[in-house]
Amino acid sequence: MGNGLDRAVTRRQALGLGAAGLGALYLTACGGDTSSGAEGRDVAAVFDFEYAGRPGSMKRYWEQLADRLAASDVDARLTDLQLVPYANMQARLQSAHAARRGAELETWFPDWFTYEFIAQDALTPVEDHVAAGATDDWLFTNPIDGRYWGAPFYAEQALLVANRDHLRSAGVEVGRRLESWDAFMAACERIRRDGQTPLTIGVADGFAADKWAQAISMEFMDSVKQLGENLLGELPTDEPVISAWIERFGELSAKRYVNADVNDITDQQALERFLDGEGAFAIFAPGAIFGESPERFQIVGYWGGPGRYAAPVAVAGDLVLMTSFGENQEAAGRVVDFMQEPAQLELFNQVTGELPCNRRFDPGKLGELARASWDLLVEPGDGKVATWPRNYIPTIGVANVMELAPRAFDGEDPAQLRAELERRNEQYRERNGAQAAEFRDYLDSIEG
């Protein structure tokens, strides 16, 4: 349970970091250069995501992967591994990119985050260095300009979780996923009348607000570009995919479906209270829930909706990227292929407790909660696409949600909040024209 705080803290740091020009300032502070320094098969990797899964498990995974690789007949070796604290990771990568010197492999987020590095000419497409057909098995990742620049290895999720005891007490039955938002609200009303809090949410640090707003937007989302198009002034703010969360946050408070101190507690505090029995539903990362008892908790798919991206779960395939300046790219490609072998996919799950991003993974050994999550991910429903559909610049897009959500929960007029959201977007475009133009180029480079 303690690992949830790490996730929350690092998320805030992710949103606060600037995208460009930070690297050189942090080169010394973040540990200097990492490079294999040898020709042939030696590969260096810089990695983070230490907030994932069990505490310390990401480091153990990479170490055990290196040991297995050394014992194999693959012509590659992981000879230099460096775990960088998440707070420093973007600056560390930017410094290596600016110097064009460093590790062959680095881990980071997909989508806009990756596009920034592509625009810096810091990456080479991973698909050019892995086995033919390897990308066919990759899950939860999307090409940019028609090419795969990174290999997904960690399925970062936001899961809707239910307390079975409260559902039983209120006579509420939920299946694999909720049918609709209205059905969800009907269940919440029965739970409230039974004397329990339907939803446990804490938005004091903003992270839960982002997850719930995203789940609500997914209900209406037909394109992963829509949130970004709103940021650029190309899609009206009053579209449900953009702002339905504003009305719904107010509805949850007005109907007393959410804890009264929703604006006063953090995501981590809400997690601890939920696991201690407060609330019937909550949205959290899997690392906080997979180890809990399936007798007490149930993974439930998000409510259905008309949007193509109204999937039962939000998931991002976090990436292993390959630098354009790495010395041993072919060997690095063989490392990526090794990571995607079934035995190493199982290793990732066993060590971290998280799910990998490859169809070759055998879910047969998963516990009940993890298996329910996997099934939702790989079988999201007819015509639905499971992804993390948040294609906007986090320092403005996510910040808007985090800062306006408490006002929505306080019952502020939705029209006023939509106007404020529009004003913030306009101000961003006026002050950041160059980045907005680059972001438009990014949206043009993706499909969906």
ChimeraX attribute file (.defattr): number of C-alpha atoms within 10 A of each C-alpha:
attribute: neighborCount
match mode: 1-to-1
recipient: residues
	/A:1	15
	/A:2	12
	/A:3	17
	/A:4	25
	/A:5	17
	/A:6	15
	/A:7	23
	/A:8	19
	/A:9	17
	/A:10	19
	/A:11	17
	/A:12	15
	/A:13	16
	/A:14	17
	/A:15	16
	/A:16	14
	/A:17	16
	/A:18	14
	/A:19	17
	/A:20	14
	/A:21	11
	/A:22	17
	/A:23	23
	/A:24	17
	/A:25	13
	/A:26	19
	/A:27	19
	/A:28	12
	/A:29	11
	/A:30	17
	/A:31	12
	/A:32	12
	/A:33	16
	/A:34	18
	/A:35	23
	/A:36	23
	/A:37	16
	/A:38	12
	/A:39	11
	/A:40	16
	/A:41	20
	/A:42	22
	/A:43	29
	/A:44	25
	/A:45	24
	/A:46	23
	/A:47	22
	/A:48	20
	/A:49	23
	/A:50	21
	/A:51	22
	/A:52	24
	/A:53	26
	/A:54	19
	/A:55	17
	/A:56	15
	/A:57	20
	/A:58	23
	/A:59	20
	/A:60	14
	/A:61	18
	/A:62	21
	/A:63	15
	/A:64	16
	/A:65	20
	/A:66	20
	/A:67	14
	/A:68	16
	/A:69	20
	/A:70	15
	/A:71	10
	/A:72	12
	/A:73	8
	/A:74	15
	/A:75	15
	/A:76	22
	/A:77	24
	/A:78	23
	/A:79	17
	/A:80	16
	/A:81	20
	/A:82	17
	/A:83	15
	/A:84	19
	/A:85	16
	/A:86	22
	/A:87	17
	/A:88	19
	/A:89	25
	/A:90	24
	/A:91	24
	/A:92	28
	/A:93	29
	/A:94	23
	/A:95	25
	/A:96	23
	/A:97	22
	/A:98	17
	/A:99	15
	/A:100	15
	/A:101	18
	/A:102	25
	/A:103	30
	/A:104	29
	/A:105	29
	/A:106	21
	/A:107	23
	/A:108	22
	/A:109	18
	/A:110	25
	/A:111	25
	/A:112	20
	/A:113	16
	/A:114	19
	/A:115	23
	/A:116	17
	/A:117	20
	/A:118	17
	/A:119	11
	/A:120	12
	/A:121	15
	/A:122	23
	/A:123	24
	/A:124	22
	/A:125	19
	/A:126	24
	/A:127	19
	/A:128	14
	/A:129	18
	/A:130	21
	/A:131	12
	/A:132	9
	/A:133	9
	/A:134	14
	/A:135	18
	/A:136	9
	/A:137	12
	/A:138	20
	/A:139	24
	/A:140	24
	/A:141	25
	/A:142	22
	/A:143	15
	/A:144	22
	/A:145	14
	/A:146	10
	/A:147	15
	/A:148	19
	/A:149	28
	/A:150	31
	/A:151	31
	/A:152	28
	/A:153	25
	/A:154	26
	/A:155	25
	/A:156	25
	/A:157	23
	/A:158	22
	/A:159	24
	/A:160	25
	/A:161	22
	/A:162	22
	/A:163	22
	/A:164	20
	/A:165	14
	/A:166	24
	/A:167	22
	/A:168	11
	/A:169	13
	/A:170	20
	/A:171	12
	/A:172	14
	/A:173	10
	/A:174	16
	/A:175	10
	/A:176	14
	/A:177	18
	/A:178	19
	/A:179	15
	/A:180	15
	/A:181	16
	/A:182	12
	/A:183	14
	/A:184	16
	/A:185	16
	/A:186	13
	/A:187	20
	/A:188	26
	/A:189	18
	/A:190	17
	/A:191	24
	/A:192	21
	/A:193	11
	/A:194	15
	/A:195	11
	/A:196	22
	/A:197	22
	/A:198	30
	/A:199	24
	/A:200	25
	/A:201	31
	/A:202	26
	/A:203	24
	/A:204	21
	/A:205	19
	/A:206	25
	/A:207	25
	/A:208	27
	/A:209	28
	/A:210	21
	/A:211	22
	/A:212	22
	/A:213	23
	/A:214	23
	/A:215	28
	/A:216	25
	/A:217	26
	/A:218	33
	/A:219	24
	/A:220	20
	/A:221	24
	/A:222	19
	/A:223	17
	/A:224	21
	/A:225	21
	/A:226	24
	/A:227	24
	/A:228	23
	/A:229	20
	/A:230	21
	/A:231	26
	/A:232	19
	/A:233	13
	/A:234	11
	/A:235	16
	/A:236	16
	/A:237	20
	/A:238	15
	/A:239	13
	/A:240	17
	/A:241	25
	/A:242	26
	/A:243	22
	/A:244	19
	/A:245	23
	/A:246	26
	/A:247	19
	/A:248	18
	/A:249	23
	/A:250	21
	/A:251	17
	/A:252	19
	/A:253	18
	/A:254	13
	/A:255	12
	/A:256	16
	/A:257	22
	/A:258	26
	/A:259	21
	/A:260	15
	/A:261	16
	/A:262	22
	/A:263	19
	/A:264	14
	/A:265	16
	/A:266	21
	/A:267	26
	/A:268	27
	/A:269	18
	/A:270	25
	/A:271	26
	/A:272	17
	/A:273	14
	/A:274	20
	/A:275	18
	/A:276	9
	/A:277	16
	/A:278	20
	/A:279	25
	/A:280	26
	/A:281	25
	/A:282	24
	/A:283	26
	/A:284	23
	/A:285	20
	/A:286	25
	/A:287	24
	/A:288	20
	/A:289	22
	/A:290	23
	/A:291	16
	/A:292	16
	/A:293	12
	/A:294	16
	/A:295	11
	/A:296	13
	/A:297	20
	/A:298	24
	/A:299	28
	/A:300	23
	/A:301	24
	/A:302	27
	/A:303	22
	/A:304	24
	/A:305	21
	/A:306	13
	/A:307	18
	/A:308	20
	/A:309	28
	/A:310	28
	/A:311	30
	/A:312	30
	/A:313	28
	/A:314	28
	/A:315	22
	/A:316	25
	/A:317	28
	/A:318	23
	/A:319	23
	/A:320	25
	/A:321	29
	/A:322	27
	/A:323	30
	/A:324	20
	/A:325	20
	/A:326	23
	/A:327	23
	/A:328	23
	/A:329	26
	/A:330	20
	/A:331	23
	/A:332	31
	/A:333	23
	/A:334	21
	/A:335	25
	/A:336	25
	/A:337	18
	/A:338	20
	/A:339	23
	/A:340	25
	/A:341	14
	/A:342	15
	/A:343	13
	/A:344	20
	/A:345	22
	/A:346	21
	/A:347	18
	/A:348	25
	/A:349	20
	/A:350	15
	/A:351	18
	/A:352	22
	/A:353	22
	/A:354	22
	/A:355	27
	/A:356	28
	/A:357	27
	/A:358	25
	/A:359	15
	/A:360	16
	/A:361	18
	/A:362	12
	/A:363	15
	/A:364	7
	/A:365	11
	/A:366	18
	/A:367	15
	/A:368	17
	/A:369	21
	/A:370	23
	/A:371	17
	/A:372	17
	/A:373	24
	/A:374	19
	/A:375	12
	/A:376	23
	/A:377	24
	/A:378	15
	/A:379	14
	/A:380	20
	/A:381	15
	/A:382	8
	/A:383	10
	/A:384	18
	/A:385	23
	/A:386	24
	/A:387	25
	/A:388	24
	/A:389	26
	/A:390	22
	/A:391	22
	/A:392	24
	/A:393	19
	/A:394	18
	/A:395	14
	/A:396	16
	/A:397	22
	/A:398	20
	/A:399	18
	/A:400	18
	/A:401	24
	/A:402	21
	/A:403	17
	/A:404	18
	/A:405	27
	/A:406	22
	/A:407	17
	/A:408	23
	/A:409	24
	/A:410	15
	/A:411	17
	/A:412	16
	/A:413	13
	/A:414	20
	/A:415	13
	/A:416	11
	/A:417	18
	/A:418	20
	/A:419	13
	/A:420	14
	/A:421	22
	/A:422	19
	/A:423	11
	/A:424	16
	/A:425	19
	/A:426	15
	/A:427	11
	/A:428	17
	/A:429	16
	/A:430	11
	/A:431	10
	/A:432	11
	/A:433	12
	/A:434	11
	/A:435	14
	/A:436	18
	/A:437	13
	/A:438	15
	/A:439	22
	/A:440	15
	/A:441	12
	/A:442	22
	/A:443	23
	/A:444	12
	/A:445	14
	/A:446	18
	/A:447	13
	/A:448	13
